[in-house]
Amino acid sequence: MWLKNFLRRHQEISVTTLECLLSQEREVSLLNQYISFFLIYEAAMYTIQHNPARLYNCDETGITTVQHKHMKILGLKR
């Protein structure tokens, strides 16, 4: 009720949904994380002498790089 009345008084503001795009800084950060992962992975493969039976899988459930839920925000109308 309050939000509806506020938006009626301030018609230059609207409720919008965020886009799920990565910013350039986030892309660079992810790229650096991937590079460091593969450097560690390469060293680990050398240590275990490329024997897949000695390599364990780690489940990363719960770790997200992009939000899947679209949040709504207040912003100026264009």
Secondary structure, DSSP 8 states (H G I E B T S, - for coil): -HHHHHHHH-TTEEEEE------HHHHHHHHHHHHHHHHHHHHHHHHTTT-GGG------TT--SS--S--EEEEE--
